[in-house]
Amino acid sequence: VQLVESGGRLVQPGGSLRLSCEFSGLHFDLYSIGWFRQAPGKEREGVLCISPSNNVINYTDSVKGRFTISRDNAKNMVYVQMNSLKPEDTAVYYCATHPRPVCPEVPIASLLRHTYDTWGQGTLVTVSS
């Protein structure tokens, strides 16, 4: 399995971006896919997860109502639509696979990361005027 993220760039506060995660490998429809982010000097945190049946878990309260995750099982793609972006959304965004058809719910960030087994290289989102 390989994951490749794309779509990150510089955007002004209040702007929108759509990040993409391309999955290469077999059985995409058996994996839950999570999005994580890591800001400079901070721990990598979970943002959103989507199961093969499109059940969504939101890991970060700060993105509720602004970020939306979706997947296209026919194209092996997962997307996150990010609206009303804020400077504090600046981070490298990663997608990762969870080898179960249900998104994990683990309250501790470090333990949550360990439930995901394959990671992409990340894409940088910078929100600044």
Backbone as JSON Lines, residues from 0, in Angstrom:
{"i":0,"aa":"V","n":[0.84,-1.19,0.0],"ca":[0.0,0.0,0.0],"c":[0.88,1.24,0.0]}
{"i":1,"aa":"Q","n":[0.51,2.2,-0.81],"ca":[1.17,3.52,-0.8],"c":[0.11,4.61,-0.82]}
{"i":2,"aa":"L","n":[0.44,5.71,-0.18],"ca":[-0.46,6.86,-0.14],"c":[0.3,8.09,-0.61]}
{"i":3,"aa":"V","n":[-0.36,8.91,-1.41],"ca":[0.24,10.15,-1.88],"c":[-0.76,11.29,-1.68]}
{"i":4,"aa":"E","n":[-0.37,12.27,-0.88],"ca":[-1.21,13.44,-0.66],"c":[-0.87,14.54,-1.66]}
{"i":5,"aa":"S","n":[-1.84,15.36,-1.95],"ca":[-1.62,16.52,-2.81],"c":[-2.64,17.59,-2.49]}
{"i":6,"aa":"G","n":[-2.37,18.79,-3.0],"ca":[-3.32,19.89,-2.85],"c":[-2.91,20.97,-1.89]}
{"i":7,"aa":"G","n":[-1.87,20.75,-1.11],"ca":[-1.46,21.78,-0.16],"c":[-0.79,22.96,-0.86]}
{"i":8,"aa":"R","n":[-1.03,24.13,-0.3],"ca":[-0.41,25.36,-0.84],"c":[-0.65,26.49,0.15]}
{"i":9,"aa":"L","n":[-0.17,27.66,-0.22],"ca":[-0.42,28.87,0.55],"c":[-1.83,29.39,0.24]}
{"i":10,"aa":"V","n":[-2.57,29.7,1.28],"ca":[-3.92,30.22,1.11],"c":[-4.16,31.3,2.16]}
{"i":11,"aa":"Q","n":[-4.98,32.28,1.81],"ca":[-5.27,33.35,2.75],"c":[-6.29,32.91,3.79]}
{"i":12,"aa":"P","n":[-6.27,33.52,4.95],"ca":[-7.3,33.21,5.96],"c":[-8.7,33.4,5.38]}
{"i":13,"aa":"G","n":[-9.58,32.47,5.71],"ca":[-10.93,32.49,5.17],"c":[-11.07,31.73,3.87]}
{"i":14,"aa":"G","n":[-9.97,31.34,3.29],"ca":[-10.0,30.63,2.02],"c":[-10.31,29.15,2.16]}
{"i":15,"aa":"S","n":[-10.31,28.47,1.03],"ca":[-10.64,27.04,0.98],"c":[-9.58,26.26,0.21]}
{"i":16,"aa":"L","n":[-9.47,25.0,0.55],"ca":[-8.58,24.08,-0.14],"c":[-9.21,22.7,-0.14]}
{"i":17,"aa":"R","n":[-8.88,21.92,-1.13],"ca":[-9.23,20.5,-1.11],"c":[-7.96,19.69,-1.23]}
{"i":18,"aa":"L","n":[-7.72,18.88,-0.22],"ca":[-6.59,17.96,-0.25],"c":[-7.05,16.6,-0.76]}
{"i":19,"aa":"S","n":[-6.14,15.94,-1.46],"ca":[-6.42,14.62,-2.0],"c":[-5.43,13.61,-1.47]}
{"i":20,"aa":"C","n":[-5.9,12.39,-1.32],"ca":[-5.06,11.27,-0.89],"c":[-5.3,10.13,-1.87]}
{"i":21,"aa":"E","n":[-4.26,9.78,-2.61],"ca":[-4.37,8.69,-3.59],"c":[-3.81,7.41,-2.99]}
{"i":22,"aa":"F","n":[-4.62,6.38,-3.0],"ca":[-4.26,5.07,-2.45],"c":[-3.84,4.16,-3.59]}
{"i":23,"aa":"S","n":[-2.67,3.53,-3.45],"ca":[-2.22,2.54,-4.41],"c":[-2.08,1.21,-3.7]}
{"i":24,"aa":"G","n":[-2.71,0.18,-4.24],"ca":[-2.65,-1.13,-3.63],"c":[-3.98,-1.81,-3.75]}
{"i":25,"aa":"L","n":[-4.11,-2.92,-3.04],"ca":[-5.32,-3.72,-3.13],"c":[-6.26,-3.42,-1.97]}
{"i":26,"aa":"H","n":[-7.53,-3.68,-2.23],"ca":[-8.55,-3.68,-1.18],"c":[-8.75,-2.33,-0.5]}
{"i":27,"aa":"F","n":[-8.71,-1.27,-1.3],"ca":[-8.96,0.06,-0.73],"c":[-10.27,0.08,0.05]}
{"i":28,"aa":"D","n":[-11.25,-0.68,-0.43],"ca":[-12.57,-0.64,0.19],"c":[-12.63,-1.36,1.52]}
{"i":29,"aa":"L","n":[-11.52,-1.9,1.98],"ca":[-11.47,-2.53,3.3],"c":[-10.8,-1.64,4.35]}
{"i":30,"aa":"Y","n":[-10.24,-0.51,3.92],"ca":[-9.49,0.35,4.82],"c":[-10.31,1.58,5.23]}
{"i":31,"aa":"S","n":[-10.16,1.94,6.49],"ca":[-10.54,3.29,6.89],"c":[-9.34,4.19,6.64]}
{"i":32,"aa":"I","n":[-9.61,5.43,6.26],"ca":[-8.55,6.39,5.94],"c":[-8.68,7.59,6.86]}
{"i":33,"aa":"G","n":[-7.56,7.95,7.46],"ca":[-7.54,9.1,8.34],"c":[-6.7,10.22,7.79]}
{"i":34,"aa":"W","n":[-7.06,11.44,8.15],"ca":[-6.23,12.6,7.89],"c":[-5.67,13.1,9.22]}
{"i":35,"aa":"F","n":[-4.4,13.39,9.22],"ca":[-3.7,13.93,10.37],"c":[-3.0,15.21,9.95]}
{"i":36,"aa":"R","n":[-2.58,15.98,10.93],"ca":[-1.78,17.16,10.62],"c":[-0.76,17.4,11.71]}
{"i":37,"aa":"Q","n":[0.34,18.02,11.31],"ca":[1.39,18.33,12.26],"c":[1.88,19.74,12.0]}
{"i":38,"aa":"A","n":[1.62,20.6,12.97],"ca":[2.1,21.97,12.9],"c":[3.53,22.03,13.44]}
{"i":39,"aa":"P","n":[4.28,23.05,13.06],"ca":[5.67,23.16,13.53],"c":[5.75,23.12,15.05]}
{"i":40,"aa":"G","n":[6.59,22.25,15.56],"ca":[6.8,22.15,17.0],"c":[5.7,21.48,17.78]}
{"i":41,"aa":"K","n":[4.71,20.92,17.07],"ca":[3.59,20.3,17.75],"c":[3.48,18.82,17.39]}
{"i":42,"aa":"E","n":[2.71,18.12,18.21],"ca":[2.48,16.71,17.98],"c":[1.55,16.51,16.79]}
{"i":43,"aa":"R","n":[1.74,15.41,16.07],"ca":[0.83,15.09,14.98],"c":[-0.52,14.7,15.57]}
{"i":44,"aa":"E","n":[-1.57,15.35,15.08],"ca":[-2.89,15.11,15.63],"c":[-3.85,14.59,14.56]}
{"i":45,"aa":"G","n":[-4.8,13.78,15.0],"ca":[-5.82,13.31,14.08],"c":[-6.79,14.43,13.75]}
{"i":46,"aa":"V","n":[-7.28,14.42,12.52],"ca":[-8.25,15.44,12.08],"c":[-9.59,14.78,11.78]}
{"i":47,"aa":"L","n":[-9.6,13.87,10.83],"ca":[-10.83,13.2,10.42],"c":[-10.5,11.79,9.97]}
{"i":48,"aa":"C","n":[-11.51,10.93,10.03],"ca":[-11.38,9.58,9.51],"c":[-12.68,9.22,8.79]}
{"i":49,"aa":"I","n":[-12.54,8.43,7.72],"ca":[-13.72,7.95,7.02],"c":[-13.59,6.45,6.8]}
{"i":50,"aa":"S","n":[-14.66,5.73,7.11],"ca":[-14.67,4.29,6.92],"c":[-15.06,3.94,5.48]}
{"i":51,"aa":"P","n":[-14.9,2.69,5.09],"ca":[-15.32,2.29,3.73],"c":[-16.8,2.55,3.47]}
{"i":52,"aa":"S","n":[-17.61,2.53,4.51],"ca":[-19.05,2.77,4.33],"c":[-19.41,4.23,4.59]}
{"i":53,"aa":"N","n":[-18.39,5.1,4.6],"ca":[-18.59,6.55,4.72],"c":[-19.03,7.03,6.09]}
{"i":54,"aa":"N","n":[-18.79,6.23,7.11],"ca":[-18.96,6.75,8.47],"c":[-17.75,7.62,8.8]}
{"i":55,"aa":"V","n":[-18.0,8.77,9.41],"ca":[-16.95,9.76,9.65],"c":[-16.74,9.96,11.14]}
{"i":56,"aa":"I","n":[-15.49,10.01,11.52],"ca":[-15.11,10.38,12.88],"c":[-14.33,11.68,12.81]}
{"i":57,"aa":"N","n":[-14.7,12.62,13.64],"ca":[-13.98,13.89,13.73],"c":[-13.1,13.83,14.97]}
{"i":58,"aa":"Y","n":[-11.8,13.95,14.78],"ca":[-10.86,13.86,15.9],"c":[-10.54,15.22,16.53]}
{"i":59,"aa":"T","n":[-10.85,16.29,15.82],"ca":[-10.41,17.61,16.26],"c":[-11.58,18.58,16.26]}
{"i":60,"aa":"D","n":[-11.97,19.06,17.43],"ca":[-13.12,19.96,17.53],"c":[-12.93,21.23,16.71]}
{"i":61,"aa":"S","n":[-11.69,21.67,16.56],"ca":[-11.45,22.96,15.91],"c":[-11.81,22.96,14.42]}
{"i":62,"aa":"V","n":[-12.0,21.79,13.81],"ca":[-12.32,21.76,12.38],"c":[-13.79,21.45,12.13]}
{"i":63,"aa":"K","n":[-14.55,21.21,13.18],"ca":[-15.96,20.87,13.0],"c":[-16.69,22.01,12.31]}
{"i":64,"aa":"G","n":[-17.47,21.65,11.31],"ca":[-18.21,22.65,10.55],"c":[-17.39,23.31,9.47]}
{"i":65,"aa":"R","n":[-16.11,23.04,9.42],"ca":[-15.24,23.67,8.4],"c":[-14.62,22.65,7.46]}
{"i":66,"aa":"F","n":[-14.24,21.48,7.98],"ca":[-13.59,20.46,7.18],"c":[-14.57,19.31,6.93]}
{"i":67,"aa":"T","n":[-14.52,18.77,5.72],"ca":[-15.36,17.64,5.36],"c":[-14.52,16.59,4.66]}
{"i":68,"aa":"I","n":[-14.67,15.35,5.07],"ca":[-13.93,14.25,4.46],"c":[-14.87,13.45,3.56]}
{"i":69,"aa":"S","n":[-14.33,12.94,2.46],"ca":[-15.11,12.1,1.56],"c":[-14.18,11.11,0.88]}
{"i":70,"aa":"R","n":[-14.76,10.09,0.29],"ca":[-13.96,9.11,-0.42],"c":[-14.67,8.65,-1.67]}
{"i":71,"aa":"D","n":[-13.88,8.26,-2.66],"ca":[-14.38,7.69,-3.9],"c":[-13.76,6.31,-4.03]}
{"i":72,"aa":"N","n":[-14.52,5.3,-3.69],"ca":[-13.98,3.95,-3.69],"c":[-13.66,3.46,-5.1]}
{"i":73,"aa":"A","n":[-14.32,4.02,-6.09],"ca":[-14.04,3.62,-7.48],"c":[-12.69,4.16,-7.96]}
{"i":74,"aa":"K","n":[-12.27,5.28,-7.39],"ca":[-11.01,5.91,-7.81],"c":[-9.89,5.73,-6.8]}
{"i":75,"aa":"N","n":[-10.16,5.06,-5.69],"ca":[-9.17,4.88,-4.62],"c":[-8.66,6.23,-4.1]}
{"i":76,"aa":"M","n":[-9.57,7.13,-3.88],"ca":[-9.21,8.48,-3.45],"c":[-9.99,8.88,-2.19]}
{"i":77,"aa":"V","n":[-9.33,9.66,-1.37],"ca":[-9.97,10.29,-0.21],"c":[-9.65,11.78,-0.27]}
{"i":78,"aa":"Y","n":[-10.63,12.57,0.08],"ca":[-10.49,14.02,0.0],"c":[-10.84,14.65,1.35]}
{"i":79,"aa":"V","n":[-10.24,15.8,1.58],"ca":[-10.72,16.63,2.69],"c":[-10.92,18.05,2.15]}
{"i":80,"aa":"Q","n":[-12.14,18.5,2.24],"ca":[-12.48,19.86,1.84],"c":[-12.34,20.75,3.06]}
{"i":81,"aa":"M","n":[-11.51,21.76,2.96],"ca":[-11.23,22.64,4.09],"c":[-11.71,24.05,3.74]}
{"i":82,"aa":"N","n":[-12.65,24.52,4.51],"ca":[-13.22,25.86,4.31],"c":[-12.93,26.74,5.51]}
{"i":83,"aa":"S","n":[-13.09,28.03,5.31],"ca":[-12.89,29.01,6.39],"c":[-11.56,28.77,7.1]}
{"i":84,"aa":"L","n":[-10.53,28.63,6.32],"ca":[-9.22,28.3,6.89],"c":[-8.7,29.4,7.78]}
{"i":85,"aa":"K","n":[-7.99,28.98,8.82],"ca":[-7.42,29.88,9.81],"c":[-5.9,29.68,9.86]}
{"i":86,"aa":"P","n":[-5.18,30.68,10.31],"ca":[-3.72,30.51,10.44],"c":[-3.33,29.28,11.28]}
{"i":87,"aa":"E","n":[-4.14,28.95,12.27],"ca":[-3.81,27.8,13.11],"c":[-4.04,26.47,12.39]}
{"i":88,"aa":"D","n":[-4.59,26.48,11.18],"ca":[-4.68,25.27,10.38],"c":[-3.39,24.98,9.63]}
{"i":89,"aa":"T","n":[-2.46,25.9,9.7],"ca":[-1.17,25.7,9.03],"c":[-0.48,24.46,9.59]}
{"i":90,"aa":"A","n":[-0.13,23.54,8.69],"ca":[0.48,22.28,9.11],"c":[0.81,21.45,7.87]}
{"i":91,"aa":"V","n":[1.58,20.42,8.09],"ca":[1.71,19.36,7.09],"c":[0.57,18.37,7.34]}
{"i":92,"aa":"Y","n":[-0.16,18.08,6.28],"ca":[-1.31,17.18,6.37],"c":[-0.95,15.82,5.78]}
{"i":93,"aa":"Y","n":[-1.28,14.79,6.53],"ca":[-0.96,13.42,6.14],"c":[-2.24,12.6,6.06]}
{"i":94,"aa":"C","n":[-2.29,11.66,5.13],"ca":[-3.33,10.64,5.19],"c":[-2.67,9.32,5.58]}
{"i":95,"aa":"A","n":[-3.48,8.44,6.13],"ca":[-2.97,7.18,6.65],"c":[-4.07,6.13,6.61]}
{"i":96,"aa":"T","n":[-3.65,4.87,6.56],"ca":[-4.61,3.78,6.5],"c":[-4.79,3.12,7.87]}
{"i":97,"aa":"H","n":[-6.01,2.75,8.14],"ca":[-6.32,1.92,9.29],"c":[-6.91,0.63,8.74]}
{"i":98,"aa":"P","n":[-6.33,-0.53,9.08],"ca":[-6.7,-1.78,8.41],"c":[-7.98,-2.42,8.94]}
{"i":99,"aa":"R","n":[-8.96,-1.6,9.24],"ca":[-10.27,-2.1,9.69],"c":[-11.34,-1.24,9.04]}
{"i":100,"aa":"P","n":[-12.52,-1.79,8.81],"ca":[-13.59,-1.02,8.17],"c":[-14.34,-0.11,9.12]}
{"i":101,"aa":"V","n":[-13.74,0.17,10.28],"ca":[-14.33,1.09,11.25],"c":[-13.23,2.04,11.73]}
{"i":102,"aa":"C","n":[-13.51,3.33,11.72],"ca":[-12.5,4.28,12.16],"c":[-12.19,4.1,13.64]}
{"i":103,"aa":"P","n":[-10.93,4.13,13.99],"ca":[-10.57,3.98,15.4],"c":[-10.92,5.24,16.19]}
{"i":104,"aa":"E","n":[-11.3,5.03,17.43],"ca":[-11.58,6.14,18.34],"c":[-10.73,5.93,19.58]}
{"i":105,"aa":"V","n":[-9.64,6.65,19.63],"ca":[-8.68,6.54,20.74],"c":[-8.4,7.95,21.22]}
{"i":106,"aa":"P","n":[-8.63,8.25,22.48],"ca":[-8.54,9.64,22.95],"c":[-7.13,10.2,23.05]}
{"i":107,"aa":"I","n":[-6.13,9.35,23.07],"ca":[-4.75,9.83,23.22],"c":[-4.09,9.86,21.85]}
{"i":108,"aa":"A","n":[-3.56,11.04,21.47],"ca":[-3.06,11.24,20.11],"c":[-1.98,10.23,19.73]}
{"i":109,"aa":"S","n":[-1.05,9.97,20.61],"ca":[0.05,9.06,20.27],"c":[-0.47,7.64,20.05]}
{"i":110,"aa":"L","n":[-1.43,7.24,20.85],"ca":[-2.01,5.9,20.68],"c":[-2.85,5.84,19.42]}
{"i":111,"aa":"L","n":[-3.56,6.92,19.12],"ca":[-4.35,6.95,17.9],"c":[-3.45,6.78,16.69]}
{"i":112,"aa":"R","n":[-2.32,7.45,16.65],"ca":[-1.41,7.32,15.51],"c":[-0.98,5.88,15.29]}
{"i":113,"aa":"H","n":[-0.8,5.16,16.37],"ca":[-0.32,3.78,16.25],"c":[-1.38,2.82,15.72]}
{"i":114,"aa":"T","n":[-2.61,3.26,15.63],"ca":[-3.63,2.4,15.02],"c":[-3.64,2.52,13.5]}
{"i":115,"aa":"Y","n":[-2.84,3.44,12.96],"ca":[-2.71,3.61,11.52],"c":[-1.36,3.06,11.07]}
{"i":116,"aa":"D","n":[-1.35,2.35,9.96],"ca":[-0.13,1.62,9.65],"c":[0.63,2.11,8.42]}
{"i":117,"aa":"T","n":[0.01,2.77,7.49],"ca":[0.72,3.28,6.32],"c":[0.42,4.77,6.19]}
{"i":118,"aa":"W","n":[1.48,5.54,5.95],"ca":[1.37,7.0,5.91],"c":[1.89,7.53,4.58]}
{"i":119,"aa":"G","n":[1.29,8.61,4.13],"ca":[1.84,9.33,3.01],"c":[2.97,10.25,3.43]}
{"i":120,"aa":"Q","n":[3.52,10.98,2.47],"ca":[4.67,11.86,2.73],"c":[4.23,13.23,3.25]}
{"i":121,"aa":"G","n":[2.97,13.54,3.12],"ca":[2.44,14.81,3.62],"c":[2.38,15.89,2.56]}
{"i":122,"aa":"T","n":[1.49,16.83,2.78],"ca":[1.38,18.0,1.91],"c":[1.22,19.23,2.81]}
{"i":123,"aa":"L","n":[1.94,20.28,2.49],"ca":[1.99,21.46,3.35],"c":[0.87,22.43,3.03]}
{"i":124,"aa":"V","n":[0.13,22.78,4.07],"ca":[-0.89,23.82,3.98],"c":[-0.43,25.0,4.82]}
{"i":125,"aa":"T","n":[-0.35,26.15,4.2],"ca":[0.03,27.36,4.91],"c":[-1.09,28.38,4.76]}
{"i":126,"aa":"V","n":[-1.62,28.82,5.9],"ca":[-2.7,29.81,5.9],"c":[-2.12,31.11,6.44]}
{"i":127,"aa":"S","n":[-1.99,32.06,5.56],"ca":[-1.35,33.32,5.92],"c":[-1.73,34.4,4.92]}
{"i":128,"aa":"S","n":[-1.79,35.62,5.43],"ca":[-2.06,36.75,4.55],"c":[-0.76,37.39,4.1]}
